[in-house]
Amino acid sequence: SSVVTLSESSKRELVDELGFHAERVSVVHPGIDSSFSPGGERAEHPLVVAVGRLVPVKDFGRLIDLAARVRERVPGLELVIVGDGYERDALDAKVADLDAAEWISMPGRISESALIELYRRAWAVASVSSREGWGMTLTEAAACGTPAVATRISGHQDAVIDGRSGLLGATDAELEEHLVGVLTDPTLRADLQRGALEWAAQLTWDNTALGTFAVLAADAARRR
């Protein structure tokens, strides 16, 4: 049977780890809802947003530590982590230990309209996940003109065009430098904002549907 998956990294896993035939696996990127779009004004201070379940694979504790180091170099930095999960108490404790409640907030789940407004105000979206199949929060933020700073993992390499729609780092030191760069260099930030919008414009559900139907049509023709 033909298989459609959302990213090249997912295809590699299907082929290399699960034994699917490469010629039967097609990649069709997911789209972005049109409600995710530019608008409004950016925050007056450096604002970084992260979105996801509060679970170990998202590694929000690492992001909090990273943000604390960045704030030593970027005064006024604010971090907002959106989402709920069973690590909430541990993350609250880490924020308290760092005496960072004044500049780190975790509002839990919020409405889509509130999330879009947050993406539009943010200077960057961040993800330090250890594993992802894609990176939908990064492409949704890109559609709002907000660049990403994220770990250099397979899913993020699919969702972010490194150096164009965001910056990827393999180590905490690289991620720190990338965040500091995006938050302090207006030219770099503007370039990445433009790149994020250009990349996100290609990720429409119409394109996803057409790509999926093309696979179905080819499969039907093969079976005749």
C-alpha positions in Angstrom: 0.0 0.0 0.0 1.1 3.6 -0.6 1.7 5.6 2.5 1.6 9.4 3.0 3.7 10.9 5.8 4.2 14.5 6.9 8.0 14.9 6.7 11.3 13.5 5.3 12.4 12.5 8.8 9.2 10.5 9.3 9.7 8.8 6.0 13.2 7.8 7.1 11.9 6.3 10.2 9.2 4.3 8.3 11.8 3.0 5.9 14.8 2.5 8.1 13.2 1.4 11.4 9.9 -0.2 10.3 10.9 -1.7 7.0 8.5 0.2 4.6 9.5 0.3 0.9 10.9 3.8 0.2 9.1 4.0 -3.2 5.8 3.5 -1.5 6.2 6.3 1.0 5.4 9.9 -0.1 6.0 13.1 1.9 3.2 15.7 2.0 3.8 18.5 4.4 0.9 19.6 6.7 -0.7 22.9 6.1 -1.3 25.8 8.4 -4.8 27.2 9.1 -5.3 30.6 7.4 -6.2 32.2 10.8 -2.5 32.1 11.6 -1.3 35.3 9.9 0.6 38.5 10.6 -1.1 41.4 12.5 -0.9 43.7 15.4 2.2 45.0 17.0 5.3 43.2 18.4 5.8 43.4 22.2 7.9 46.4 23.3 10.3 44.0 25.1 12.0 40.8 24.0 9.2 38.2 24.1 9.9 34.5 23.5 7.0 32.0 23.3 7.0 28.2 23.5 4.0 26.0 23.0 3.5 22.3 23.8 2.5 19.6 26.3 4.4 19.9 29.6 6.1 16.5 29.2 9.7 15.3 29.2 10.2 15.1 25.4 9.5 18.9 25.2 12.3 19.6 27.7 10.8 22.8 29.0 13.1 22.7 32.0 16.0 23.0 29.7 14.4 25.9 28.0 13.8 27.7 31.3 17.5 27.3 32.2 18.5 28.5 28.8 16.2 31.5 29.0 17.7 32.4 32.4 21.2 32.6 30.8 19.9 34.6 27.8 18.2 37.1 30.1 21.6 37.9 31.7 22.6 39.2 28.2 19.2 40.4 27.1 17.6 42.5 29.9 13.8 42.5 29.8 13.4 39.1 28.3 10.0 37.5 28.9 9.3 33.8 28.4 5.7 32.5 28.0 5.2 28.7 27.9 1.8 27.7 26.7 0.4 24.3 27.5 -0.5 21.8 30.2 0.9 18.5 31.3 2.1 16.4 34.3 5.4 18.2 34.5 3.6 21.5 35.5 4.5 21.2 39.2 8.2 20.5 38.5 8.4 23.4 36.1 6.7 25.8 38.6 9.3 24.7 41.2 12.1 25.4 38.7 10.8 28.9 38.0 10.5 29.5 41.8 14.1 28.3 42.4 15.3 30.7 39.8 13.2 33.5 41.2 11.9 34.0 37.7 8.1 34.3 38.2 8.3 38.0 37.3 9.4 37.2 33.7 8.4 33.5 33.1 4.7 32.7 32.9 2.8 29.5 32.1 -0.8 30.3 31.4 -1.8 26.7 30.6 -4.0 26.1 27.6 -5.3 29.2 25.9 -7.7 29.8 23.0 -6.6 29.7 19.4 -7.2 33.5 19.1 -5.1 34.2 22.2 -2.4 31.9 20.8 -2.3 33.8 17.5 -2.1 37.1 19.3 0.8 35.8 21.3 2.6 34.5 18.2 2.1 37.9 16.6 3.6 39.8 19.6 6.5 37.4 20.1 10.0 38.2 18.8 10.8 34.5 18.6 9.2 31.1 19.1 11.4 28.5 20.8 11.4 24.7 21.0 14.1 22.5 22.7 12.3 19.2 22.1 14.4 16.1 22.0 12.1 14.5 19.4 9.4 15.8 17.0 7.7 14.4 13.9 7.3 17.9 12.5 7.0 21.1 14.6 3.5 22.5 14.0 3.9 25.2 16.6 7.0 26.5 14.7 5.2 26.7 11.3 2.1 28.3 12.9 4.3 30.9 14.4 6.1 31.3 11.1 2.7 32.1 9.5 2.4 35.0 12.0 5.9 36.2 10.9 7.7 34.9 14.0 11.0 33.1 13.5 12.0 30.0 15.4 15.0 29.1 17.5 14.9 25.3 18.0 17.0 22.2 18.6 18.6 20.6 15.5 16.5 17.4 15.4 14.8 15.7 12.5 11.3 17.1 12.9 12.6 20.7 13.4 14.9 20.3 10.4 11.7 19.6 8.4 9.7 22.5 9.8 12.3 25.2 9.9 14.5 26.3 7.1 17.7 27.0 9.0 19.0 30.5 8.4 15.9 31.5 6.6 12.8 30.9 8.7 14.7 30.4 12.0 17.9 29.1 13.5 18.7 25.5 14.7 21.2 24.6 17.3 22.6 21.3 18.5 23.9 22.4 21.9 22.7 24.8 24.6 25.6 27.1 23.7 24.4 27.3 20.1 20.8 27.8 21.1 21.8 30.6 23.6 23.8 32.4 20.9 20.9 32.1 18.4 18.3 33.5 20.9 20.6 36.4 21.8 21.2 37.1 18.1 17.5 37.1 17.2 16.6 39.2 20.2 19.3 41.8 19.9 19.9 42.1 16.1 17.0 43.9 14.4 18.4 43.2 10.9 18.7 39.4 11.6 15.3 39.3 13.1 13.7 41.2 10.2 15.3 38.8 7.7 14.1 35.8 9.6 10.6 37.2 9.9 10.4 37.6 6.1 11.8 34.1 5.6 9.3 32.7 8.0 6.4 34.3 6.1 7.7 33.1 2.8 8.1 29.5 4.0 4.8 29.4 5.7 3.0 30.6 2.6 3.9 27.3 0.9 2.3 25.3 3.8 -1.4 25.4 2.9 -4.0 22.8 3.4 -4.9 23.1 -0.3 -1.4 22.0 -1.1 -1.6 19.2 1.4 -4.9 18.0 -0.1 -3.5 18.2 -3.7 -0.4 16.3 -2.7 -2.4 13.6 -1.0 -4.8 13.2 -3.9 -1.8 12.9 -6.3 -0.5 10.0 -4.3 -4.0 8.4 -4.3 -4.4 8.9 -8.0 -1.0 7.4 -8.7 -1.8 4.4 -6.4 -5.1 3.9 -8.2 -3.4 3.9 -11.6 -0.8 1.5 -10.4 -3.5 -1.0 -9.3 -5.4 -0.9 -12.6 
